[in-house]
Amino acid sequence: MNKYAEIILPLSLDGTFTYFIPEDISSSIQVGMRVLVNFGSKKIYTGIVYSIHNNPPAYNKIKPISLLLDNCPFVLESQLVLWNFISKYYCCTLGDVYKIAVPSALKIESESSYEIVKSDNVAEIAKDEQIIVNKIQDKNFSTSKLSYSEIKTLKKLIEKGIISEKNSINNPYKPKYITEIKLNDNILNINALNNIIAGIKNCKAQKKCLEYYIEHYVTDDNGDIYGANINIDDLCKASNSSKNIINELIKKDIFLSNTIQVDFTINKSDTITNTNELTPIQEKAYKEIINSFSSKNTTLLYGVTSSGKTEIYIKLIKKYFQLSKQILFIAPDAGIVEQLERKLKPFFGDDLGVFHPYISENSKVSTYMRMLSDNPYKIIIGIKQSIFLPFTNLGLVIIDEEHDINYKQSEISPRYHVRDSSVYLAYIHGAKTLLGSASPSIETYCNTQINKYGLVSLTQRYNNTESPKITLIDTNESYKKRQIRGHFSHYMIKRINETIFNGEQVILFQNRRGFSPFVSCKECNWVPKCPHCDVSLSYHLNQNKLMCHYCGYTITKPDICPNCHTGQIDSKGFGTEQLEQETSLLFPAFKIARMDTDTAGSIKKYTNIVENFQDNQTDILIGTQILSKGLDFYNVGLVCILNADNLLYHPDFRADERAFQLMTQLSGRIGRHFCKKGEMIIQTTQIHNPIFKYLRENNYQQFFHEQMVERKNFDYPPFSRLIKIVLKHTDLQICIDTSVILSQRLKSVINQNVSD
């Protein structure tokens, strides 16, 4: 009987695709294996076997599977359960999940390239077609950067024969190989070895290399000798020999060589080997978590900033490691992952793996394949996509800073929430989940109040360090009394000087990167927007560029308005780049650094900025919300929020919650390791906003209850569920007409609970 397979392809198309299973692989193919399949007339993709059955589809032309890529399942059953959950709950396709769940280097597929074949006709084509022709001539051209309408234009040019499309197979994964050498096994004793040395005495370089190897890598067991394996590159460096010298020793059968494939993960040898013993308060919280796990699958560790949650995490990790269980630790930011890796690596060594966007694609492949091996990592620390790794014995999931907005994937499909998906992942494996935060999300804290989650609280800072003083500056009054220079109130300037002269450091916070949030024409008020995302472009002074902070679209800032052709372009508002410039003018004697996605776009740049600040090589650190994410600074005495109104006034029912969370986290950067009371200065036009009262009192519970009353009055989550539907089209009128029709149809089904 014929057998068929349902295949998941890395495409945003509903459902799976049916392929015929050839007889030569019918006995070996399994669910979860990778296969190579043809799709359409030209494309080739790596698919995942979703199911196997004997039911022929209604149509006749069924393509066979071209190639079986694996000997055992590459995606485990538990992973497919998670994929299904995300696909259904977040209204996306299995292909969308597949695209982010598997390292791209493990997906072989055909790659399209384009070239102009009728250059004589280029001068006669339409303006939109000319734009595509110009883009194709760019060596970095990719169809992923084209809008839907531009892809349609590209297809027209192919149909006209002006552009040709060629497809080739692309396998992005390039294995890493090393050559190891060792002493020939036939050399059994010291006498034989001495004879060999005597035989090459005239080849001084070979003799020197061999003697170095003997001294460092040969062991003598009562006359019998054994030579260890060593990387040929390491021996070259250590013995100051060339590869040609070693190759001559191989030709003489003195050395044996062997080429082996290795993974790309880097084992770091850090010197940090100690973690602090838990204080009595921390020990009590640890025991309460263990007790909570006996009756609850998920527990929230609510701990005020600087209360020492990380030390509790580490003790829990050690406990589950001793139980031979796998542990997944998820952080909102790769920098936190790096910090925790340094603390844990000395204890767990090769049992610890990391997984985040800053490691190479080949390193991601090595980590993924190690998780499928007989010796998987016992501990994974990572960010978002680490939930998709193939765990086989997961016992504990820890989600640090569970409230963080970065856990919600909002820009591309699948638009999943890492926290909620992680809770489901733990449920699949029968594991426990610990959520940690100093300012929990309203939904999570609500789950503790209805007894769905357990709750453990840490209400004191570590070693009883004092909470910072909160000072509010009314910027309206400051402007009226002329007590402000640029964006700095006189009081803020005074306190910055005093703090640094006292040997402490300062953090300046502005939650916008770039020089200014947007620019506009002085005459017609035209604002440049991204053609792909329909959001205003931010101005970056250093490059004189306008950039979309969603997709990266970039153009040079025009001198004259392209809309009215008369007005000049002026910047509005201010970002971290402008703040850095202004700070340098106000405090020329101080060392200043900026930390945002422009300056800390790689883990190396990020680490350099953090380490320089930790080593007191920086006096003032300017940054965005990246500064609030669990960084453990030792000497910060002052944090300044230049404009809190930017945090409070967003068209989002969660604006107050996120503002409170961000300011709470920022206050936690102050005075973490000394008893002196630090200070946080907040500049705002709304000094009577109750958020500041709760912040001063460190009273999350009262803030939570106020938010719950407000949300209940307006029927917001957690008392309801909101669905946001976004329609996009290049023609505005088509978009409007379609949205009206969709709204009417939804109202007929859901009655009045649909807003236009």
C-alpha positions in Angstrom: 0.0 0.0 0.0 1.2 3.5 -0.9 2.3 5.7 2.0 2.1 9.5 2.2 3.6 12.1 4.4 2.2 15.4 5.6 5.1 17.9 5.4 5.6 21.2 7.2 7.3 23.7 4.9 8.9 27.0 6.0 6.2 29.0 4.3 3.4 31.3 5.6 0.7 29.0 4.1 -2.0 27.2 5.9 -1.7 23.5 6.7 0.7 20.8 5.7 1.5 19.5 2.2 1.1 15.9 1.1 4.0 14.0 -0.6 4.4 10.5 -1.8 6.9 8.4 0.2 9.2 6.5 -2.2 9.6 2.8 -1.5 13.3 3.0 -0.7 12.7 5.2 2.3 9.3 3.9 3.4 10.7 1.7 6.1 13.0 4.3 7.6 11.1 7.6 7.4 9.6 8.8 10.8 7.7 11.8 12.0 10.0 14.7 12.8 12.6 13.8 10.2 13.8 16.4 7.7 13.1 15.8 4.0 14.0 17.6 0.8 11.0 18.3 -1.4 10.1 20.1 -4.6 7.5 22.9 -4.2 5.9 24.5 -7.2 7.8 24.4 -10.5 11.2 25.5 -9.3 11.5 25.7 -5.5 13.2 23.1 -3.2 12.7 23.2 0.5 13.6 21.3 3.6 10.4 20.1 5.2 9.6 18.4 8.5 7.5 15.1 8.5 4.4 16.0 10.4 2.5 12.7 10.0 2.5 9.5 7.9 -0.6 7.9 6.5 -2.1 5.7 3.8 -4.8 8.1 2.6 -4.3 9.3 -1.0 -5.3 12.9 -1.5 -8.1 13.9 -3.9 -5.8 15.2 -6.6 -3.6 12.9 -8.8 -0.3 14.7 -9.3 1.4 13.9 -6.0 5.1 14.7 -5.9 7.5 12.3 -4.2 9.9 13.1 -1.4 13.2 13.8 -3.1 15.6 13.0 -0.2 15.5 11.8 3.4 18.0 13.9 5.3 18.0 12.3 8.8 18.5 8.9 10.4 16.4 9.8 13.4 13.8 12.4 14.2 15.2 15.9 14.0 12.1 17.5 15.6 10.8 15.6 18.6 7.2 14.9 19.3 7.2 17.3 22.3 8.4 20.0 20.0 5.6 19.4 17.5 3.1 19.7 20.3 4.6 23.1 21.2 4.5 24.1 17.5 0.8 23.1 17.3 0.0 25.1 20.4 1.7 28.3 19.1 0.2 27.9 15.6 -3.4 27.6 17.0 -3.2 30.0 19.9 -1.4 32.8 18.1 -3.2 32.3 14.7 -0.2 31.6 12.5 0.8 28.7 10.3 3.0 25.8 11.3 5.4 27.0 8.6 5.7 30.3 10.5 6.7 28.4 13.6 9.1 26.2 11.7 10.9 29.2 10.3 11.9 30.5 13.7 12.1 27.2 15.6 14.9 25.6 13.5 18.3 27.3 12.9 18.3 28.6 9.3 21.6 26.8 8.6 19.8 23.5 8.9 17.3 24.3 6.2 18.5 23.5 2.7 16.5 25.2 0.1 16.8 26.6 -3.4 17.9 30.2 -3.7 16.8 32.6 -6.4 19.1 35.0 -8.2 18.1 37.6 -10.7 19.9 39.4 -13.6 18.9 41.8 -16.3 18.8 40.1 -19.7 17.2 42.8 -21.9 19.1 46.0 -21.0 17.9 47.7 -24.2 14.4 47.7 -22.9 15.2 49.1 -19.5 14.9 52.8 -20.6 11.3 52.1 -21.7 9.9 50.6 -18.5 7.6 52.2 -16.0 8.9 54.1 -12.9 8.0 51.3 -10.4 9.7 48.8 -12.6 12.9 50.9 -12.9 13.1 51.0 -9.1 13.2 47.1 -9.0 15.8 47.1 -11.8 18.0 49.4 -9.8 17.6 47.3 -6.7 18.6 44.1 -8.5 21.9 45.6 -9.5 22.8 46.0 -5.8 25.0 43.0 -4.8 23.1 42.8 -1.4 19.7 42.5 -3.1 17.2 40.2 -1.4 13.5 39.7 -2.1 12.9 39.7 1.6 13.5 43.4 1.5 10.7 44.0 -1.1 7.2 44.9 -0.3 4.2 42.9 -1.6 3.7 45.4 -4.5 7.4 45.3 -5.4 7.3 41.5 -5.6 4.4 41.8 -8.0 6.4 44.2 -10.1 9.4 41.9 -10.1 7.2 39.1 -11.4 6.0 41.3 -14.2 9.6 42.1 -15.2 10.3 38.3 -15.3 7.2 37.7 -17.5 8.3 40.5 -19.9 11.7 38.8 -20.2 13.6 41.9 -18.9 14.8 40.0 -15.8 15.6 36.3 -15.6 15.4 34.2 -12.4 17.8 31.3 -11.7 17.5 28.8 -8.8 20.3 26.9 -7.1 20.5 24.7 -4.1 21.9 26.5 -1.0 23.1 24.5 2.0 24.1 27.2 4.5 25.6 24.9 7.1 29.4 24.5 6.7 30.7 21.9 9.2 33.9 22.8 11.1 36.8 20.3 10.9 40.1 20.1 12.7 43.1 17.8 12.2 44.4 16.0 15.3 47.8 14.3 15.4 49.3 11.8 17.9 52.3 9.6 18.2 52.2 6.5 16.0 50.7 3.6 18.1 53.5 1.3 16.7 56.1 3.2 18.8 55.6 1.2 21.9 58.5 2.1 24.2 61.2 4.6 25.1 64.0 2.8 23.2 62.0 2.9 19.9 61.3 6.6 20.5 65.0 7.3 21.1 65.9 5.5 17.9 63.4 7.7 15.9 64.9 10.9 17.5 68.4 9.7 16.5 67.2 9.1 12.9 66.0 12.7 12.5 68.9 14.4 14.3 69.9 16.2 11.2 66.4 17.6 10.7 66.6 20.1 13.5 63.1 21.6 13.1 61.5 18.1 13.1 63.5 17.0 16.0 62.6 20.2 18.0 58.9 19.7 17.3 59.0 16.0 18.2 60.9 16.6 21.4 58.3 19.3 22.5 55.5 16.8 21.8 57.3 14.1 23.8 57.9 16.4 26.8 54.3 17.6 27.0 52.0 14.9 25.5 53.7 11.5 26.0 53.2 9.5 29.2 55.5 6.6 30.3 53.9 3.7 32.0 56.8 1.4 33.2 58.5 1.6 29.8 55.3 1.6 27.7 54.5 5.0 26.2 51.3 6.6 25.1 50.9 9.8 23.0 47.9 12.1 23.4 45.8 13.6 20.6 46.5 17.3 20.0 45.1 19.8 17.5 47.8 20.3 14.8 47.3 24.1 15.0 47.8 24.0 18.8 51.0 22.0 18.4 52.3 24.4 15.7 51.7 27.4 18.0 53.1 25.7 21.2 56.2 24.3 19.6 56.8 27.2 17.2 56.7 24.8 14.2 55.1 25.1 10.8 52.5 22.7 9.4 55.1 21.6 6.8 57.4 20.3 9.6 54.5 18.3 11.2 53.5 17.0 7.8 57.0 15.6 7.3 56.7 13.8 10.6 53.4 12.4 9.4 55.0 11.2 6.1 57.7 9.4 8.1 54.9 7.6 10.1 56.1 9.2 13.4 52.8 11.0 13.8 49.4 9.8 12.8 46.7 12.4 11.7 43.0 12.3 11.9 40.4 14.9 10.7 37.4 15.2 12.9 34.2 17.4 12.8 33.8 19.6 15.9 31.0 21.9 17.1 31.2 25.7 17.0 30.3 26.3 20.6 33.0 28.1 22.6 34.0 26.9 26.1 34.8 30.0 28.1 37.3 29.7 31.0 36.1 32.3 33.4 37.7 32.9 36.7 34.4 33.7 38.6 34.0 30.5 40.7 32.1 31.7 43.7 28.4 32.5 44.3 27.3 34.0 47.5 25.7 31.9 50.2 22.0 32.6 50.5 21.0 35.0 53.3 18.3 33.7 55.8 15.6 35.6 53.8 16.8 34.2 50.5 17.0 30.7 52.0 13.4 31.0 53.3 12.2 32.1 49.8 14.1 29.1 48.2 12.3 26.7 50.5 9.0 28.3 49.9 9.5 27.9 46.1 10.3 24.2 46.6 7.2 23.8 48.7 5.1 25.7 46.2 6.2 23.4 43.4 4.7 20.5 45.4 1.2 21.8 44.6 1.6 24.4 41.8 3.2 23.9 38.4 4.0 27.6 38.1 5.3 29.9 40.8 6.0 33.6 40.8 9.1 34.9 42.7 8.2 38.5 43.4 11.4 40.2 44.7 12.1 43.9 45.0 15.0 45.1 42.9 18.4 44.1 44.3 16.8 41.4 46.6 19.1 38.7 45.2 16.8 36.6 43.0 19.7 35.5 40.8 21.3 33.6 43.7 18.1 31.8 44.3 17.9 30.9 40.6 21.4 29.4 40.8 20.6 27.2 43.8 17.5 25.9 42.1 19.5 25.1 38.9 22.0 23.2 41.1 19.2 21.2 42.7 17.5 20.2 39.5 21.0 19.4 37.9 21.6 17.0 40.8 18.3 15.4 40.0 19.6 14.7 36.5 16.9 17.1 35.0 17.4 19.6 32.2 17.0 23.3 33.1 16.0 26.1 30.7 16.8 29.6 31.9 15.2 32.4 29.8 16.3 36.0 30.0 14.9 39.0 28.0 18.3 40.1 26.8 21.5 38.4 25.7 23.6 40.5 28.1 21.9 38.9 31.1 22.6 35.5 29.5 26.3 36.4 29.3 26.4 37.5 32.9 24.7 34.3 34.1 26.9 32.1 31.9 30.0 33.6 33.6 28.6 32.6 37.0 27.5 29.1 36.0 30.2 28.0 33.6 32.8 27.2 36.4 30.2 24.9 38.1 28.7 23.1 35.1 31.3 23.3 32.4 30.4 21.4 29.3 26.9 20.7 30.6 26.0 24.4 30.1 24.9 25.7 26.7 23.8 29.1 25.5 21.4 30.1 22.7 20.7 33.6 21.6 20.9 35.7 18.4 24.4 36.9 18.9 26.0 33.5 18.5 26.7 32.4 15.0 24.3 30.2 12.9 26.9 27.4 13.1 27.0 27.6 16.9 23.2 27.4 16.9 23.4 24.3 14.8 26.0 22.8 17.2 23.8 23.5 20.2 20.6 22.1 18.5 22.4 18.9 17.4 24.0 18.5 20.8 20.5 18.6 22.3 19.5 15.7 20.0 22.6 13.6 21.0 23.1 11.0 23.7 24.9 13.7 25.7 22.6 16.7 25.6 23.2 19.9 27.5 21.8 19.7 31.0 21.4 23.5 31.3 20.4 26.0 28.5 20.4 29.7 29.2 19.1 31.8 26.4 16.4 34.2 25.1 13.3 33.8 23.0 14.0 31.0 20.6 15.6 28.7 23.2 12.1 27.4 24.0 12.2 25.6 20.6 15.3 23.4 21.4 14.8 19.6 21.6 14.6 18.9 25.3 14.2 15.3 26.4 14.2 15.5 30.2 13.2 19.0 31.1 12.5 19.5 34.8 12.7 23.3 35.4 12.0 26.5 33.4 13.1 29.8 34.9 11.9 33.0 33.2 13.7 36.1 34.6 12.1 39.5 34.3 8.9 37.8 33.3 7.2 41.2 32.8 9.6 42.3 30.0 7.9 43.6 26.8 10.6 41.9 24.7 9.1 38.5 25.5 6.2 39.4 23.2 7.2 38.8 19.6 5.2 41.5 17.8 7.0 42.4 14.6 6.8 39.1 12.6 4.7 36.0 12.7 4.4 34.0 14.9 3.5 36.8 17.4 3.9 34.5 20.4 4.6 35.4 24.0 7.7 33.6 25.3 6.5 33.6 28.9 3.2 32.0 28.2 4.7 29.6 25.6 7.3 28.6 28.2 4.7 27.7 30.7 3.1 25.5 28.1 6.4 24.0 27.3 6.9 23.0 30.9 3.4 21.6 31.0 4.3 19.3 28.0 7.3 17.9 29.8 5.7 17.8 33.3 8.3 20.4 34.4 8.0 23.3 36.9 8.1 27.0 35.9 9.5 29.8 38.0 8.7 33.4 37.0 10.8 36.1 38.5 10.2 39.9 38.6 10.4 43.0 40.8 7.4 44.4 38.9 5.3 41.4 37.7 2.9 41.7 34.8 -0.7 42.4 35.9 -1.8 39.1 34.3 0.9 37.0 36.2 0.2 38.6 39.6 -3.5 38.2 39.0 -2.9 34.4 38.5 -1.3 34.3 41.9 -4.3 36.0 43.5 -6.7 33.5 42.0 -4.5 30.7 43.2 -3.6 29.5 39.7 0.1 30.3 40.4 2.1 30.0 43.6 3.6 33.2 45.1 6.8 33.7 46.9 7.9 37.2 48.0 11.3 38.8 48.7 10.5 42.2 50.2 14.0 43.3 51.3 17.0 44.3 49.3 20.1 42.1 49.6 22.1 42.8 52.8 19.5 45.5 53.7 20.9 48.1 51.2 18.6 51.1 51.2 16.1 51.8 48.4 16.9 55.0 46.5 15.4 58.3 47.1 12.9 59.3 44.4 13.0 63.0 43.4 10.4 64.5 41.0 11.1 67.5 39.0 8.2 69.4 37.5 9.5 70.4 34.1 6.7 72.9 33.5 7.8 74.8 36.6 11.5 74.5 35.6 10.8 76.1 32.2 8.7 78.9 33.8 11.5 79.7 36.3 14.2 79.2 33.7 15.8 76.5 35.9 16.6 74.2 33.0 19.4 73.9 30.4 18.4 72.0 27.3 16.8 68.8 28.7 18.5 69.1 32.1 17.0 70.8 35.1 19.4 72.7 37.3 18.8 70.3 40.2 19.7 67.3 37.9 22.9 69.1 36.7 23.9 69.8 40.3 23.3 66.2 41.4 25.2 64.7 38.5 28.3 66.8 39.4 28.0 65.9 43.1 27.6 62.2 42.4 30.6 61.9 40.2 32.8 64.0 42.4 31.8 61.6 45.2 33.3 58.7 43.2 30.0 57.3 42.0 28.5 56.8 38.6 25.4 58.2 36.8 22.9 56.6 34.4 20.9 58.9 32.1 17.7 57.3 30.6 15.9 58.3 27.5 13.7 55.6 25.9 14.4 56.6 22.3 17.5 55.9 20.4 18.8 58.1 17.5 19.2 61.8 17.5 15.4 62.6 17.4 12.3 60.4 17.1 11.2 62.0 13.8 11.8 64.9 11.5 9.2 67.2 9.7 9.1 70.0 7.2 8.9 73.5 8.8 6.5 74.6 6.0 4.1 71.8 5.2 4.7 69.5 8.2 5.5 66.6 6.0 6.9 63.6 8.0 9.0 60.9 6.2 7.6 57.4 6.9 8.8 53.9 6.2 7.2 52.6 3.0 7.1 49.1 4.5 5.9 49.7 8.1 4.1 53.1 7.8 5.9 54.5 10.9 7.9 57.7 11.1 11.6 57.5 10.4 14.0 58.4 13.3 17.0 60.7 12.6 20.5 59.5 13.3 23.0 62.4 13.3 26.3 60.5 13.0 25.2 58.9 9.7 22.9 61.8 8.7 20.3 59.0 8.0 16.6 58.5 8.6 16.0 55.0 9.8 13.0 52.7 10.5 13.5 51.1 13.9 11.2 48.2 12.8 12.7 46.9 9.6 15.9 48.9 9.2 14.8 50.8 6.1 17.3 53.7 5.7 17.5 56.9 3.6 19.7 60.0 3.7 18.1 62.9 5.4 17.0 65.4 2.7 18.0 69.0 3.0 14.8 70.3 1.3 11.3 68.8 1.8 10.6 66.5 -1.1 6.8 67.1 -0.6 6.6 71.0 -0.9 10.2 71.5 -2.3 10.6 74.7 -0.2 10.7 73.9 3.5 13.7 72.8 5.5 13.6 69.5 7.5 13.7 70.0 11.2 14.2 67.3 14.0 11.5 66.9 16.7 12.0 65.5 20.2 15.3 63.9 21.3 16.9 60.5 21.4 19.9 59.0 23.1 22.3 60.3 20.4 21.2 63.9 20.9 21.3 63.4 24.7 24.9 62.2 24.4 25.8 65.3 22.4 24.1 67.6 25.0 25.7 65.8 27.9 29.2 66.1 26.4 28.7 69.9 26.3 27.4 70.2 29.8 29.9 67.8 31.4 33.1 68.0 29.2 35.4 66.7 32.0 33.4 63.4 32.5 33.8 60.2 30.6 30.5 59.5 28.7 29.2 56.4 26.9 26.0 55.5 25.1 24.2 52.1 25.2 21.4 51.4 22.8 20.9 49.1 19.8 23.0 51.4 17.6 26.1 51.3 19.9 25.6 47.8 21.4 24.4 45.9 18.3 26.7 42.9 18.9 27.4 41.0 22.1 31.1 42.1 21.9 30.1 45.8 21.8 27.5 45.3 24.5 30.0 43.5 26.8 32.6 46.2 26.2 30.2 49.0 27.3 29.1 47.1 30.4 32.6 46.1 31.5 33.9 49.6 31.0 31.1 50.9 33.2 31.6 48.2 35.8 35.4 49.0 35.9 34.6 52.7 36.5 36.1 53.7 33.1 32.8 55.5 32.4 31.3 58.2 34.6 28.0 58.7 32.8 26.1 56.0 30.9 23.3 57.1 28.6 20.9 54.5 27.3 17.4 53.2 26.5 15.4 50.5 28.2 18.4 48.1 27.6 19.8 49.6 30.8 17.0 48.4 32.9 17.4 44.7 32.2 19.0 43.1 35.3 22.5 44.6 34.9 24.5 44.3 38.1 26.4 47.6 38.4 28.4 48.2 41.6 28.8 51.9 41.8 25.7 53.7 40.5 24.6 56.5 42.8 22.2 58.3 40.6 19.7 57.5 37.8 18.1 60.3 35.8 14.9 59.9 33.7 15.0 62.9 31.3 11.3 62.7 30.2 9.0 60.3 32.0 6.0 61.6 30.0 7.3 59.6 27.0 6.7 56.5 29.2 3.2 57.5 30.5 1.5 58.6 27.4 1.2 55.8 24.9 -2.1 54.8 23.2 -2.0 51.5 25.0 -4.0 50.3 28.1 -0.7 48.9 29.5 1.1 52.2 29.3 0.9 52.8 33.1 2.0 49.2 33.8 5.0 49.4 31.6 6.0 52.8 32.8 5.9 51.6 36.4 7.8 48.4 35.5 10.5 50.3 33.7 11.0 52.9 36.4 11.1 50.2 39.1 13.8 48.3 37.2 15.8 51.5 36.7 15.7 52.3 40.4 17.1 48.8 40.9 20.4 49.8 39.2 21.2 52.2 42.1 23.2 51.3 45.3 23.2 47.6 44.7 26.5 46.9 46.6 26.9 49.7 49.1 24.8 51.0 52.0 24.8 54.6 50.9 21.3 55.8 49.8 21.2 56.5 46.1 18.8 58.7 44.2 16.6 58.6 41.1 15.5 61.9 39.5 12.4 61.9 37.4 11.6 64.9 35.1 7.9 65.0 34.2 5.0 67.4 33.7 2.7 65.1 35.7 4.2 65.0 39.2 0.8 64.2 40.8 0.4 61.0 38.8 -0.3 58.3 41.4 2.3 56.0 39.7 5.0 58.1 41.3 3.5 57.7 44.7 3.5 53.9 44.4 7.1 54.1 43.0 8.3 56.1 46.0 6.7 53.7 48.4 7.8 50.7 46.5 4.2 49.6 46.7 3.6 47.2 43.8 0.5 45.7 45.5 -1.4 49.0 45.7 -0.4 49.7 42.1 -1.7 46.3 41.1 -5.1 46.8 42.8 -5.6 50.2 41.2 -4.8 48.8 37.8 -7.3 45.9 38.4 -10.1 48.4 39.2 -9.4 50.4 36.2 -9.2 47.4 33.9 -12.4 46.0 35.2 -14.2 49.3 34.7 -13.1 49.3 31.0 -13.2 45.5 30.5 -9.5 45.2 29.7 -7.4 42.1 30.2 -7.3 40.1 32.5 -11.1 40.6 32.5 -11.4 40.1 28.8 -9.3 39.2 25.7 -8.4 41.7 23.0 -7.7 40.8 19.4 -5.9 43.4 17.3 -6.4 42.9 13.5 -4.1 44.9 11.2 -4.8 45.2 7.5 -2.1 46.4 5.1 -2.3 47.3 1.4 -0.4 49.7 -0.9 -3.8 51.2 -1.9 -5.2 53.1 1.1 -8.8 53.0 -0.2 -8.8 49.3 -0.7 -7.5 48.9 2.8 -10.3 51.2 4.2 -13.0 49.4 2.2 -11.8 45.9 3.3 -11.6 47.0 6.9 -15.2 48.2 6.8 -16.4 44.9 5.3 -14.4 42.9 7.8 -15.8 45.0 10.7 -19.4 44.4 9.6 -18.9 40.7 9.3 -17.2 40.4 12.7 -20.0 42.5 14.3 -22.5 40.1 12.9 -20.8 37.2 14.7 -19.4 38.9 17.8 -22.2 41.5 18.1 -21.2 44.9 19.5 -17.7 44.0 20.8 -15.9 45.2 17.7 -14.5 48.7 17.3 -13.4 50.2 14.0 
